[in-house]
Amino acid sequence: MNTENVLFALGLTVFAGLSTGIGSVISFMSKKFNPKFLAGSLGFSAGVMIYVSLVEIFVKAKDSLSLAYDAKTGYVYTVVSFFIGIALIALIDKLIPSFENPHEIRNIDIKNISPGSDRKLLRMGLFSALAIAIHNFPEGLATFMGALSDPALGISIAVAIAIHNIPEGIAVSVPVYYATKNRARAFWLSFLSGLAEPVGAILGYFILQNIFSDATFGVIFASVAGIMVYISLDELLPTAEEYGEHHIAIGGLISGMAVMAASLLLFV
């Protein structure tokens, strides 16, 4: 792996992960924030991730595994790896209690939370940060692997994941702020919860660099496609629907697919 490519991929992963801090800032400016814009943005992010996963990443994984094996075996391994990725992120969701799971958090707008039990709110914020950090490990690997394979593809994945990290940042900062009345503490806890993405990328790089081959690349890339599709369907679209109208979320979804398709055509 070229050092410059690795640094570029890592930089994109840091950008995507630390966008949780943007969510924290938004939560403090909620009176000026338009939830319909967030809904459209989340739908857009889901469209980008679903399209790039099924049209680009899955195909690249199949091509890589077909080189390592024969065409039929490579296709079978691609499909199996895709669903292993889905099973992995679904298992992470299952192991995290719904109260602390960022995929299950509801009404995280700062205007909808009333000051109450400080200890309960602080616990919610701290466990949300931990849950988000756990979820961000495979997302960091997805961004990193995408950027290593194709810088343009890596940028698209990083932007999509950055958008979807914004409400996760809100989920951490809102309860911590109400529990401690400390904006700085709420912001930094939210900001740092995103560091799990570059950490996941770095760990993945050191673990995989000595065994990197067409086969390992294909398996990982297909698994990444499964992870991204699951995140889009389980987290992004439901959250988009919660924040805005159904047609806004779907409009964002289709727009994300169209923009991703156009951007891929530019590099054909």
WOVEN-V159362 format. One record per residue. N is the residue number from 0. RES is the residue in three letters. OMEGA is omega in whole degrees, 0 to 359 (999 if undefined). Layout:
# WOVEN-V159362
n=N res=RES omega=OMEGA
n=N res=RES omega=OMEGA
This chain:
# WOVEN-V159362
n=0 res=MET omega=178
n=1 res=ASN omega=183
n=2 res=THR omega=180
n=3 res=GLU omega=178
n=4 res=ASN omega=179
n=5 res=VAL omega=180
n=6 res=LEU omega=178
n=7 res=PHE omega=180
n=8 res=ALA omega=180
n=9 res=LEU omega=178
n=10 res=GLY omega=178
n=11 res=LEU omega=180
n=12 res=THR omega=177
n=13 res=VAL omega=178
n=14 res=PHE omega=182
n=15 res=ALA omega=183
n=16 res=GLY omega=186
n=17 res=LEU omega=175
n=18 res=SER omega=172
n=19 res=THR omega=177
n=20 res=GLY omega=177
n=21 res=ILE omega=178
n=22 res=GLY omega=178
n=23 res=SER omega=179
n=24 res=VAL omega=180
n=25 res=ILE omega=182
n=26 res=SER omega=178
n=27 res=PHE omega=181
n=28 res=MET omega=191
n=29 res=SER omega=180
n=30 res=LYS omega=181
n=31 res=LYS omega=188
n=32 res=PHE omega=180
n=33 res=ASN omega=182
n=34 res=PRO omega=178
n=35 res=LYS omega=177
n=36 res=PHE omega=178
n=37 res=LEU omega=180
n=38 res=ALA omega=179
n=39 res=GLY omega=180
n=40 res=SER omega=179
n=41 res=LEU omega=176
n=42 res=GLY omega=177
n=43 res=PHE omega=179
n=44 res=SER omega=179
n=45 res=ALA omega=179
n=46 res=GLY omega=178
n=47 res=VAL omega=186
n=48 res=MET omega=180
n=49 res=ILE omega=182
n=50 res=TYR omega=184
n=51 res=VAL omega=180
n=52 res=SER omega=186
n=53 res=LEU omega=184
n=54 res=VAL omega=186
n=55 res=GLU omega=187
n=56 res=ILE omega=180
n=57 res=PHE omega=182
n=58 res=VAL omega=178
n=59 res=LYS omega=178
n=60 res=ALA omega=180
n=61 res=LYS omega=179
n=62 res=ASP omega=181
n=63 res=SER omega=180
n=64 res=LEU omega=177
n=65 res=SER omega=175
n=66 res=LEU omega=182
n=67 res=ALA omega=180
n=68 res=TYR omega=172
n=69 res=ASP omega=187
n=70 res=ALA omega=183
n=71 res=LYS omega=180
n=72 res=THR omega=179
n=73 res=GLY omega=179
n=74 res=TYR omega=179
n=75 res=VAL omega=180
n=76 res=TYR omega=178
n=77 res=THR omega=181
n=78 res=VAL omega=180
n=79 res=VAL omega=180
n=80 res=SER omega=178
n=81 res=PHE omega=181
n=82 res=PHE omega=172
n=83 res=ILE omega=176
n=84 res=GLY omega=177
n=85 res=ILE omega=180
n=86 res=ALA omega=181
n=87 res=LEU omega=183
n=88 res=ILE omega=176
n=89 res=ALA omega=178
n=90 res=LEU omega=177
n=91 res=ILE omega=178
n=92 res=ASP omega=183
n=93 res=LYS omega=184
n=94 res=LEU omega=179
n=95 res=ILE omega=179
n=96 res=PRO omega=186
n=97 res=SER omega=182
n=98 res=PHE omega=181
n=99 res=GLU omega=185
n=100 res=ASN omega=181
n=101 res=PRO omega=177
n=102 res=HIS omega=184
n=103 res=GLU omega=183
n=104 res=ILE omega=180
n=105 res=ARG omega=177
n=106 res=ASN omega=182
n=107 res=ILE omega=174
n=108 res=ASP omega=184
n=109 res=ILE omega=181
n=110 res=LYS omega=185
n=111 res=ASN omega=179
n=112 res=ILE omega=180
n=113 res=SER omega=176
n=114 res=PRO omega=181
n=115 res=GLY omega=180
n=116 res=SER omega=182
n=117 res=ASP omega=182
n=118 res=ARG omega=180
n=119 res=LYS omega=180
n=120 res=LEU omega=179
n=121 res=LEU omega=178
n=122 res=ARG omega=179
n=123 res=MET omega=180
n=124 res=GLY omega=182
n=125 res=LEU omega=180
n=126 res=PHE omega=174
n=127 res=SER omega=178
n=128 res=ALA omega=179
n=129 res=LEU omega=180
n=130 res=ALA omega=179
n=131 res=ILE omega=179
n=132 res=ALA omega=179
n=133 res=ILE omega=179
n=134 res=HIS omega=185
n=135 res=ASN omega=178
n=136 res=PHE omega=180
n=137 res=PRO omega=177
n=138 res=GLU omega=177
n=139 res=GLY omega=178
n=140 res=LEU omega=179
n=141 res=ALA omega=179
n=142 res=THR omega=183
n=143 res=PHE omega=181
n=144 res=MET omega=178
n=145 res=GLY omega=181
n=146 res=ALA omega=178
n=147 res=LEU omega=181
n=148 res=SER omega=185
n=149 res=ASP omega=182
n=150 res=PRO omega=180
n=151 res=ALA omega=177
n=152 res=LEU omega=179
n=153 res=GLY omega=179
n=154 res=ILE omega=180
n=155 res=SER omega=180
n=156 res=ILE omega=182
n=157 res=ALA omega=180
n=158 res=VAL omega=180
n=159 res=ALA omega=180
n=160 res=ILE omega=177
n=161 res=ALA omega=179
n=162 res=ILE omega=183
n=163 res=HIS omega=176
n=164 res=ASN omega=183
n=165 res=ILE omega=179
n=166 res=PRO omega=176
n=167 res=GLU omega=176
n=168 res=GLY omega=177
n=169 res=ILE omega=183
n=170 res=ALA omega=179
n=171 res=VAL omega=191
n=172 res=SER omega=184
n=173 res=VAL omega=180
n=174 res=PRO omega=179
n=175 res=VAL omega=180
n=176 res=TYR omega=181
n=177 res=TYR omega=179
n=178 res=ALA omega=187
n=179 res=THR omega=186
n=180 res=LYS omega=184
n=181 res=ASN omega=182
n=182 res=ARG omega=183
n=183 res=ALA omega=180
n=184 res=ARG omega=179
n=185 res=ALA omega=181
n=186 res=PHE omega=185
n=187 res=TRP omega=177
n=188 res=LEU omega=177
n=189 res=SER omega=181
n=190 res=PHE omega=185
n=191 res=LEU omega=179
n=192 res=SER omega=178
n=193 res=GLY omega=181
n=194 res=LEU omega=179
n=195 res=ALA omega=181
n=196 res=GLU omega=176
n=197 res=PRO omega=177
n=198 res=VAL omega=178
n=199 res=GLY omega=179
n=200 res=ALA omega=181
n=201 res=ILE omega=179
n=202 res=LEU omega=179
n=203 res=GLY omega=180
n=204 res=TYR omega=182
n=205 res=PHE omega=179
n=206 res=ILE omega=189
n=207 res=LEU omega=189
n=208 res=GLN omega=182
n=209 res=ASN omega=181
n=210 res=ILE omega=184
n=211 res=PHE omega=180
n=212 res=SER omega=177
n=213 res=ASP omega=182
n=214 res=ALA omega=181
n=215 res=THR omega=178
n=216 res=PHE omega=181
n=217 res=GLY omega=180
n=218 res=VAL omega=181
n=219 res=ILE omega=182
n=220 res=PHE omega=178
n=221 res=ALA omega=178
n=222 res=SER omega=177
n=223 res=VAL omega=178
n=224 res=ALA omega=178
n=225 res=GLY omega=179
n=226 res=ILE omega=184
n=227 res=MET omega=177
n=228 res=VAL omega=180
n=229 res=TYR omega=179
n=230 res=ILE omega=181
n=231 res=SER omega=184
n=232 res=LEU omega=185
n=233 res=ASP omega=187
n=234 res=GLU omega=190
n=235 res=LEU omega=183
n=236 res=LEU omega=176
n=237 res=PRO omega=179
n=238 res=THR omega=177
n=239 res=ALA omega=179
n=240 res=GLU omega=180
n=241 res=GLU omega=183
n=242 res=TYR omega=185
n=243 res=GLY omega=181
n=244 res=GLU omega=182
n=245 res=HIS omega=185
n=246 res=HIS omega=176
n=247 res=ILE omega=179
n=248 res=ALA omega=181
n=249 res=ILE omega=176
n=250 res=GLY omega=176
n=251 res=GLY omega=179
n=252 res=LEU omega=181
n=253 res=ILE omega=178
n=254 res=SER omega=178
n=255 res=GLY omega=177
n=256 res=MET omega=182
n=257 res=ALA omega=180
n=258 res=VAL omega=179
n=259 res=MET omega=179
n=260 res=ALA omega=180
n=261 res=ALA omega=181
n=262 res=SER omega=178
n=263 res=LEU omega=178
n=264 res=LEU omega=180
n=265 res=LEU omega=184
n=266 res=PHE omega=178
n=267 res=VAL omega=999
